[in-house]
Amino acid sequence: MTFLYGQDACVANGIPYGNGGNLSDCEDGTTGCDCNDDCGGSAFLDDCGNCVGGNTIYAYNHFMDECGVCGYETPGPGPNVPCWDGSLVCDASDCPFNPGACPSGTVGMAYYLGDNNICVPTDFSSVNQSTKEAHYPFDSVSINGEQVDADDWVGAFNENVCVGAKKWDTSQCNSGICNVPVMGFNNSDLEGEATSGYMMYGESPSFKIFDASENTYYDAVASEDIPWENQQILSIASLNGIINPLSIYDGTLPDTYSIYNIYPNPFNPTTYIDYSLPENASIELFVYNIHGRHIQTLVQDFQTAGYHSINWNAQNYPSGIYLIRLESGKYSETQKVVLIK
């Protein structure tokens, strides 16, 4: 549709200027009226197809979000163009129709375990939907004890095959608890190849956390080891990302003896104990129960200066509070851990 704008165009067509003239003539777009049917008006169609400016209530690109997408806002005639997550106001990770604009470390997926497109971390982007799946809800997900952000992701793996992933935006989860859908192998003509290497009954998935702000993946330790089972909800209390000690301290030697991290905590049945030695030394790492009784020796050896890690499997011990004690010469430190079964 072409509009002739301005007073001269209206006068030339015999329509009085200033009062809109004969609207039935204006509507055909040939008598000098603008898109608001004002004779000689200055309203025009913006990039979103909305009539803006002039005597309208709309500003130019009033309906454009930060993705440059024309959404719908009430009141207004803007086209209804949904974001990848189904909403009408897009953020950087939800820009529709433009997978190339996905944030660094992510790629666009036309279909992700549902009906909407979304930007997914590269290592989590090859998941195929299966008719066999289980769900792993986590009450808490953290990296080195710090809770993950809404833009971070959790991915599930069967060895090197990604079998599920979930963005950790708790506002999109049930009752604030997110779960990872974990796909299983379906040996059928339609799904056999697509689900090759996926979970089978009795196998336990491993997990990774993608930190969107750092564009970094972390191996993660679950507080419980629960094998996969089709169509089951397999709740796990916590998941904690493992940070390489050298990445924290930039490869330099530590200044002090320290138990600087125990994760996960609470745990079931395995937890990792990270400790630092400022010099080559003979050290002992003991476990005591809450009554102070020595129950296990984890390390009793001469070790080099630097950062060390060891895991404690407490499957043979009851739930309760335990004490981890590091000793070397005159130095000693004790930290508390909680075993929950």
VOPAGU-2260 file (C-alpha; in pm, 1 decimal, decimal comma):
REM VOPAGU-2260
SITE   aa  ch    i         X         Y         Z
SITE  MET   A    0       0,0       0,0       0,0
SITE  THR   A    1     137,7     343,8     -93,7
SITE  PHE   A    2      45,4     662,1      92,5
SITE  LEU   A    3      67,4    1017,5     -45,1
SITE  TYR   A    4     169,4    1236,2     247,5
SITE  GLY   A    5     121,5    1610,8     303,6
SITE  GLN   A    6    -128,0    1892,8     266,8
SITE  ASP   A    7     -85,0    1933,5    -108,6
SITE  ALA   A    8    -176,6    1570,9    -174,4
SITE  CYS   A    9    -496,2    1606,9      27,3
SITE  VAL   A   10    -596,9    1934,8    -139,9
SITE  ALA   A   11    -523,1    1788,8    -479,3
SITE  ASN   A   12    -774,7    1517,2    -408,7
SITE  GLY   A   13   -1037,9    1762,3    -286,6
SITE  ILE   A   14   -1019,4    1659,4      80,1
SITE  PRO   A   15   -1009,9    1936,0     344,0
SITE  TYR   A   16    -680,4    1937,2     533,4
SITE  GLY   A   17    -679,0    1911,3     912,1
SITE  ASN   A   18    -991,0    1714,8     996,6
SITE  GLY   A   19    -917,2    1381,6     832,7
SITE  GLY   A   20   -1149,8    1443,6     540,5
SITE  ASN   A   21   -1351,4    1156,7     401,4
SITE  LEU   A   22   -1215,6     849,7     581,2
SITE  SER   A   23   -1367,1     613,8     327,1
SITE  ASP   A   24   -1142,7     776,8      69,9
SITE  CYS   A   25    -844,7     781,2     304,4
SITE  GLU   A   26    -857,1     409,5     366,3
SITE  ASP   A   27    -763,8     327,8       9,2
SITE  GLY   A   28    -426,1     493,5      59,4
SITE  THR   A   29    -442,6     713,4    -245,9
SITE  THR   A   30    -570,0    1045,2    -115,7
SITE  GLY   A   31    -281,2    1182,5      88,0
SITE  CYS   A   32    -375,4    1028,5     421,4
SITE  ASP   A   33    -124,5     860,5     648,0
SITE  CYS   A   34    -151,2     507,0     789,4
SITE  ASN   A   35    -364,8     645,7    1073,6
SITE  ASP   A   36    -614,6     778,0     813,3
SITE  ASP   A   37    -520,7    1137,5     899,0
SITE  CYS   A   38    -519,0    1360,3     592,5
SITE  GLY   A   39    -169,6    1493,5     553,7
SITE  GLY   A   40     -65,8    1321,7     878,5
SITE  SER   A   41     291,2    1213,0     953,1
SITE  ALA   A   42     221,8     863,8    1091,8
SITE  PHE   A   43     398,3     581,3     909,2
SITE  LEU   A   44     459,2     207,2     920,6
SITE  ASP   A   45     771,5     124,3    1120,6
SITE  ASP   A   46     997,0    -180,2    1078,1
SITE  CYS   A   47     754,2    -385,2    1283,7
SITE  GLY   A   48     462,2    -300,8    1055,1
SITE  ASN   A   49     300,8     -76,2    1317,5
SITE  CYS   A   50     149,4     263,8    1240,9
SITE  VAL   A   51     360,2     497,5    1455,2
SITE  GLY   A   52     417,3     871,1    1497,6
SITE  GLY   A   53     165,4    1138,4    1400,0
SITE  ASN   A   54    -155,0    1112,7    1599,4
SITE  THR   A   55     -92,9     753,2    1708,1
SITE  ILE   A   56       7,2     660,3    2063,2
SITE  TYR   A   57     306,0     458,7    1942,2
SITE  ALA   A   58     670,1     555,1    1915,3
SITE  TYR   A   59     896,4     431,8    1637,3
SITE  ASN   A   60     992,8      63,0    1685,0
SITE  HIS   A   61     777,9      61,7    1995,9
SITE  PHE   A   62     738,1    -315,3    1977,6
SITE  MET   A   63    1099,5    -409,2    1906,5
SITE  ASP   A   64    1285,5    -594,0    2180,4
SITE  GLU   A   65    1660,7    -611,3    2223,8
SITE  CYS   A   66    1683,8    -883,5    1962,2
SITE  GLY   A   67    1536,7    -647,9    1701,0
SITE  VAL   A   68    1227,9    -867,4    1693,8
SITE  CYS   A   69     875,7    -733,8    1662,5
SITE  GLY   A   70     674,0    -871,7    1948,6
SITE  TYR   A   71     322,3    -797,3    2064,6
SITE  GLU   A   72     239,5    -550,8    2338,1
SITE  THR   A   73    -105,3    -444,3    2454,3
SITE  PRO   A   74    -248,5    -213,3    2335,7
SITE  GLY   A   75    -118,8    -234,0    1982,9
SITE  PRO   A   76    -144,7    -411,4    1650,1
SITE  GLY   A   77     209,1    -548,7    1642,7
SITE  PRO   A   78     262,4    -893,3    1489,8
SITE  ASN   A   79     284,7   -1179,5    1737,1
SITE  VAL   A   80     640,0   -1311,9    1686,5
SITE  PRO   A   81     739,0   -1543,3    1974,1
SITE  CYS   A   82    1086,8   -1577,9    2117,8
SITE  TRP   A   83    1255,2   -1918,4    2128,7
SITE  ASP   A   84    1124,4   -1981,4    2478,4
SITE  GLY   A   85     768,8   -1896,2    2375,3
SITE  SER   A   86     761,2   -1553,1    2540,6
SITE  LEU   A   87     701,7   -1227,1    2352,1
SITE  VAL   A   88     988,0   -1027,6    2502,3
SITE  CYS   A   89    1319,1   -1180,8    2398,3
SITE  ASP   A   90    1651,8   -1172,1    2578,4
SITE  ALA   A   91    1985,8   -1247,1    2415,0
SITE  SER   A   92    1952,1   -1624,8    2447,8
SITE  ASP   A   93    1597,6   -1636,1    2311,8
SITE  CYS   A   94    1627,8   -1436,1    1988,6
SITE  PRO   A   95    1419,5   -1616,5    1726,3
SITE  PHE   A   96    1520,8   -1693,6    1371,0
SITE  ASN   A   97    1885,6   -1609,5    1428,7
SITE  PRO   A   98    2089,2   -1905,2    1563,9
SITE  GLY   A   99    2407,0   -1727,8    1456,6
SITE  ALA   A  100    2342,3   -1469,9    1728,3
SITE  CYS   A  101    2359,3   -1725,9    2010,3
SITE  PRO   A  102    2597,8   -1626,0    2292,0
SITE  SER   A  103    2953,9   -1754,1    2284,8
SITE  GLY   A  104    2976,5   -2123,0    2369,9
SITE  THR   A  105    2619,9   -2200,5    2260,8
SITE  VAL   A  106    2453,2   -2300,6    1936,2
SITE  GLY   A  107    2098,6   -2270,5    1808,7
SITE  MET   A  108    1877,9   -2577,5    1810,1
SITE  ALA   A  109    1559,5   -2588,6    1604,9
SITE  TYR   A  110    1416,4   -2854,8    1834,1
SITE  TYR   A  111    1519,5   -2910,2    2192,6
SITE  LEU   A  112    1320,0   -3165,4    2390,8
SITE  GLY   A  113    1005,7   -2966,8    2321,1
SITE  ASP   A  114     846,6   -2729,2    2074,9
SITE  ASN   A  115    1068,3   -2419,6    2106,5
SITE  ASN   A  116    1404,4   -2323,2    1963,1
SITE  ILE   A  117    1677,2   -2226,2    2206,8
SITE  CYS   A  118    2050,4   -2155,2    2236,7
SITE  VAL   A  119    2216,3   -2460,3    2395,7
SITE  PRO   A  120    2577,0   -2510,3    2518,4
SITE  THR   A  121    2773,7   -2672,9    2237,9
SITE  ASP   A  122    2859,5   -2990,2    2432,0
SITE  PHE   A  123    2490,9   -3036,2    2522,3
SITE  SER   A  124    2345,1   -2968,8    2178,4
SITE  SER   A  125    2328,9   -3317,7    2025,8
SITE  VAL   A  126    2054,7   -3465,7    2246,9
SITE  ASN   A  127    1782,3   -3654,9    2059,7
SITE  GLN   A  128    1438,1   -3706,7    2204,9
SITE  SER   A  129    1369,3   -4065,7    2307,4
SITE  THR   A  130    1047,6   -4239,6    2407,5
SITE  LYS   A  131    1245,9   -4373,9    2701,6
SITE  GLU   A  132    1354,7   -4118,4    2958,5
SITE  ALA   A  133    1394,6   -4052,6    3328,6
SITE  HIS   A  134    1407,2   -3726,1    3520,8
SITE  TYR   A  135    1676,2   -3627,7    3770,8
SITE  PRO   A  136    1562,1   -3338,0    3994,6
SITE  PHE   A  137    1829,7   -3156,7    4198,5
SITE  ASP   A  138    1745,0   -2948,8    4504,6
SITE  SER   A  139    2073,7   -2761,0    4474,6
SITE  VAL   A  140    2326,7   -2708,7    4194,7
SITE  SER   A  141    2653,0   -2525,4    4261,0
SITE  ILE   A  142    3008,9   -2470,8    4141,1
SITE  ASN   A  143    3259,5   -2500,6    4421,9
SITE  GLY   A  144    2979,6   -2436,1    4669,4
SITE  GLU   A  145    2839,4   -2127,0    4489,4
SITE  GLN   A  146    2487,8   -2162,6    4349,6
SITE  VAL   A  147    2467,4   -2154,5    3970,0
SITE  ASP   A  148    2300,9   -1865,5    3785,8
SITE  ALA   A  149    1980,4   -1879,2    3582,3
SITE  ASP   A  150    2178,5   -1880,4    3254,6
SITE  ASP   A  151    2387,9   -2183,9    3354,0
SITE  TRP   A  152    2314,7   -2538,0    3236,3
SITE  VAL   A  153    2339,3   -2894,5    3364,0
SITE  GLY   A  154    2411,9   -3171,8    3114,9
SITE  ALA   A  155    2386,2   -3548,7    3168,1
SITE  PHE   A  156    2624,3   -3794,7    3000,2
SITE  ASN   A  157    2656,3   -4166,5    2943,3
SITE  GLU   A  158    3033,7   -4184,2    2910,3
SITE  ASN   A  159    3098,7   -3931,3    2628,7
SITE  VAL   A  160    2742,1   -3917,5    2494,2
SITE  CYS   A  161    2522,1   -3627,5    2606,2
SITE  VAL   A  162    2183,1   -3773,8    2699,6
SITE  GLY   A  163    2006,2   -3470,0    2845,0
SITE  ALA   A  164    2041,7   -3107,3    2950,6
SITE  LYS   A  165    1850,3   -2833,8    3131,5
SITE  LYS   A  166    1894,8   -2458,1    3166,2
SITE  TRP   A  167    1894,3   -2378,1    3536,9
SITE  ASP   A  168    1640,6   -2096,3    3535,1
SITE  THR   A  169    1436,9   -2193,6    3840,2
SITE  SER   A  170    1151,8   -1964,0    3734,0
SITE  GLN   A  171    1088,5   -2213,8    3453,0
SITE  CYS   A  172    1103,5   -2518,0    3684,5
SITE  ASN   A  173     840,5   -2683,9    3900,2
SITE  SER   A  174     831,9   -2529,7    4248,4
SITE  GLY   A  175    1179,5   -2388,3    4193,0
SITE  ILE   A  176    1336,1   -2734,9    4156,9
SITE  CYS   A  177    1482,5   -2810,0    3815,2
SITE  ASN   A  178    1526,8   -3154,7    3672,6
SITE  VAL   A  179    1738,3   -3291,5    3392,5
SITE  PRO   A  180    1552,8   -3513,2    3142,6
SITE  VAL   A  181    1787,7   -3807,1    3075,1
SITE  MET   A  182    1720,0   -4004,9    2757,6
SITE  GLY   A  183    1740,8   -4383,6    2733,2
SITE  PHE   A  184    1830,0   -4620,5    2452,1
SITE  ASN   A  185    1534,3   -4742,3    2247,0
SITE  ASN   A  186    1624,6   -5035,9    2025,1
SITE  SER   A  187    1360,8   -4975,4    1759,9
SITE  ASP   A  188    1379,7   -4913,6    1386,6
SITE  LEU   A  189    1283,9   -4549,6    1434,7
SITE  GLU   A  190    1495,0   -4460,8    1736,9
SITE  GLY   A  191    1774,2   -4716,9    1756,4
SITE  GLU   A  192    2033,9   -4514,3    1566,9
SITE  ALA   A  193    1925,1   -4179,1    1712,3
SITE  THR   A  194    1955,5   -4308,7    2070,3
SITE  SER   A  195    2270,9   -4518,2    2029,3
SITE  GLY   A  196    2486,4   -4492,7    2341,2
SITE  TYR   A  197    2201,2   -4357,8    2554,5
SITE  MET   A  198    2119,3   -4478,5    2906,4
SITE  MET   A  199    2016,4   -4836,4    2980,3
SITE  TYR   A  200    1859,7   -4978,0    3295,4
SITE  GLY   A  201    2106,6   -4984,1    3585,5
SITE  GLU   A  202    2359,5   -4743,0    3430,7
SITE  SER   A  203    2433,8   -4418,5    3615,9
SITE  PRO   A  204    2473,0   -4088,7    3428,5
SITE  SER   A  205    2753,6   -3845,3    3497,3
SITE  PHE   A  206    2694,9   -3469,2    3494,5
SITE  LYS   A  207    2858,4   -3148,7    3377,2
SITE  ILE   A  208    2775,4   -2786,7    3455,0
SITE  PHE   A  209    2811,5   -2510,8    3195,0
SITE  ASP   A  210    2891,8   -2170,9    3347,3
SITE  ALA   A  211    2751,8   -1925,2    3091,9
SITE  SER   A  212    2931,4   -1622,3    3237,0
SITE  GLU   A  213    3270,4   -1795,5    3201,7
SITE  ASN   A  214    3184,9   -2008,1    2894,8
SITE  THR   A  215    3332,6   -2301,5    3089,0
SITE  TYR   A  216    3232,0   -2661,5    3158,5
SITE  TYR   A  217    3286,0   -2825,1    3496,5
SITE  ASP   A  218    3269,0   -3191,5    3583,2
SITE  ALA   A  219    3011,6   -3228,3    3858,3
SITE  VAL   A  220    2970,6   -3460,8    4155,0
SITE  ALA   A  221    2621,5   -3571,0    4261,3
SITE  SER   A  222    2545,2   -3626,5    4627,8
SITE  GLU   A  223    2394,8   -3964,4    4538,1
SITE  ASP   A  224    2460,9   -4225,3    4272,6
SITE  ILE   A  225    2117,5   -4326,4    4142,6
SITE  PRO   A  226    2102,5   -4559,8    3839,4
SITE  TRP   A  227    1882,6   -4470,3    3543,0
SITE  GLU   A  228    1538,1   -4629,4    3516,7
SITE  ASN   A  229    1282,5   -4554,6    3247,3
SITE  GLN   A  230     987,4   -4328,2    3335,1
SITE  GLN   A  231    1113,7   -4265,3    3688,7
SITE  ILE   A  232    1177,6   -3945,9    3885,9
SITE  LEU   A  233    1518,1   -3998,8    4050,7
SITE  SER   A  234    1571,0   -3721,0    4302,8
SITE  ILE   A  235    1922,5   -3613,3    4402,7
SITE  ALA   A  236    1989,4   -3363,2    4681,9
SITE  SER   A  237    2280,7   -3171,0    4530,6
SITE  LEU   A  238    2519,7   -3139,2    4239,9
SITE  ASN   A  239    2850,1   -2955,2    4270,8
SITE  GLY   A  240    3087,9   -2855,2    3993,0
SITE  ILE   A  241    3454,1   -2941,9    4039,5
SITE  ILE   A  242    3700,1   -2659,8    3988,5
SITE  ASN   A  243    4056,3   -2764,4    3913,3
SITE  PRO   A  244    4262,6   -2631,6    4208,6
SITE  LEU   A  245    4531,5   -2501,8    3974,7
SITE  SER   A  246    4271,7   -2289,4    3795,8
SITE  ILE   A  247    4188,7   -2121,9    4127,4
SITE  TYR   A  248    4545,9   -2050,6    4231,8
SITE  ASP   A  249    4685,5   -1984,2    3884,0
SITE  GLY   A  250    4940,4   -2264,5    3905,3
SITE  THR   A  251    5138,0   -2107,4    4191,3
SITE  LEU   A  252    5225,2   -2291,2    4512,7
SITE  PRO   A  253    4993,1   -2235,7    4809,9
SITE  ASP   A  254    5102,4   -2021,4    5105,8
SITE  THR   A  255    4956,5   -2238,8    5382,5
SITE  TYR   A  256    4837,8   -2583,1    5479,3
SITE  SER   A  257    4462,8   -2593,6    5427,4
SITE  ILE   A  258    4153,7   -2803,2    5365,2
SITE  TYR   A  259    4014,1   -2549,7    5121,9
SITE  ASN   A  260    3715,8   -2738,9    4983,3
SITE  ILE   A  261    3496,8   -3041,8    5054,7
SITE  TYR   A  262    3228,4   -3115,2    4797,3
SITE  PRO   A  263    2953,9   -3211,3    4783,5
SITE  ASN   A  264    2859,4   -3145,7    5143,5
SITE  PRO   A  265    2613,1   -3288,5    5246,0
SITE  PHE   A  266    2694,5   -3600,7    5043,4
SITE  ASN   A  267    2592,8   -3961,3    4974,5
SITE  PRO   A  268    2806,2   -4167,5    4969,6
SITE  THR   A  269    3112,5   -3998,8    4812,8
SITE  THR   A  270    3268,5   -3658,8    4878,8
SITE  TYR   A  271    3588,5   -3496,7    4749,7
SITE  ILE   A  272    3840,0   -3336,4    4985,1
SITE  ASP   A  273    4077,2   -3072,2    4842,4
SITE  TYR   A  274    4379,3   -2968,7    5048,7
SITE  SER   A  275    4696,0   -2765,7    4996,7
SITE  LEU   A  276    5055,8   -2806,3    5114,1
SITE  PRO   A  277    5299,8   -2511,0    5101,7
SITE  GLU   A  278    5602,3   -2744,4    5117,2
SITE  ASN   A  279    5698,6   -3109,1    5076,5
SITE  ALA   A  280    5575,9   -3275,6    5393,3
SITE  SER   A  281    5454,3   -3590,3    5565,7
SITE  ILE   A  282    5082,2   -3552,1    5612,8
SITE  GLU   A  283    4792,0   -3745,9    5760,9
SITE  LEU   A  284    4428,3   -3710,4    5665,8
SITE  PHE   A  285    4191,0   -3878,0    5911,2
SITE  VAL   A  286    3814,9   -3923,6    5943,9
SITE  TYR   A  287    3650,6   -3913,2    6287,9
SITE  ASN   A  288    3289,4   -3962,6    6390,9
SITE  ILE   A  289    3103,7   -3694,1    6584,7
SITE  HIS   A  290    3221,5   -3850,1    6912,2
SITE  GLY   A  291    3586,7   -3804,0    6815,2
SITE  ARG   A  292    3655,5   -4169,8    6741,6
SITE  HIS   A  293    3898,9   -4233,4    6456,4
SITE  ILE   A  294    3722,5   -4444,9    6191,4
SITE  GLN   A  295    3937,6   -4419,8    5877,5
SITE  THR   A  296    4274,2   -4297,8    5749,4
SITE  LEU   A  297    4253,2   -4144,2    5402,4
SITE  VAL   A  298    4617,5   -4035,7    5361,4
SITE  GLN   A  299    4930,5   -4114,2    5561,2
SITE  ASP   A  300    5224,4   -4035,4    5335,9
SITE  PHE   A  301    5497,7   -3793,0    5226,6
SITE  GLN   A  302    5359,6   -3558,4    4958,0
SITE  THR   A  303    5496,0   -3277,3    4746,2
SITE  ALA   A  304    5399,0   -2912,0    4782,9
SITE  GLY   A  305    5090,4   -2811,2    4588,6
SITE  TYR   A  306    4722,8   -2890,9    4562,7
SITE  HIS   A  307    4584,6   -3237,3    4626,3
SITE  SER   A  308    4245,3   -3404,8    4617,3
SITE  ILE   A  309    4108,9   -3733,6    4744,4
SITE  ASN   A  310    3761,2   -3881,5    4762,0
SITE  TRP   A  311    3604,8   -4051,3    5062,7
SITE  ASN   A  312    3344,9   -4320,6    4997,3
SITE  ALA   A  313    3134,5   -4354,2    5312,8
SITE  GLN   A  314    2897,2   -4622,2    5188,7
SITE  ASN   A  315    2979,3   -4843,5    5488,7
SITE  TYR   A  316    2899,4   -4573,1    5744,4
SITE  PRO   A  317    2562,1   -4450,7    5875,3
SITE  SER   A  318    2418,4   -4105,8    5817,4
SITE  GLY   A  319    2557,0   -3841,9    6047,4
SITE  ILE   A  320    2820,7   -3575,1    6105,9
SITE  TYR   A  321    3187,5   -3662,5    6050,5
SITE  LEU   A  322    3512,1   -3473,0    6099,5
SITE  ILE   A  323    3792,2   -3453,4    5841,5
SITE  ARG   A  324    4128,4   -3371,6    5999,5
SITE  LEU   A  325    4452,2   -3274,1    5821,0
SITE  GLU   A  326    4778,5   -3296,1    6021,5
SITE  SER   A  327    5139,6   -3216,7    5930,7
SITE  GLY   A  328    5399,6   -3139,5    6195,1
SITE  LYS   A  329    5259,7   -2864,8    6414,8
SITE  TYR   A  330    4976,6   -2789,0    6173,6
SITE  SER   A  331    4627,6   -2933,8    6207,7
SITE  GLU   A  332    4284,1   -2841,2    6072,7
SITE  THR   A  333    3943,6   -3003,7    6110,9
SITE  GLN   A  334    3631,8   -2958,7    5896,9
SITE  LYS   A  335    3284,1   -3101,7    5934,5
SITE  VAL   A  336    3095,7   -3302,8    5671,6
SITE  VAL   A  337    2741,4   -3442,0    5670,5
SITE  LEU   A  338    2656,2   -3784,9    5530,0
SITE  ILE   A  339    2287,8   -3821,4    5433,0
SITE  LYS   A  340    2153,0   -4154,8    5313,3
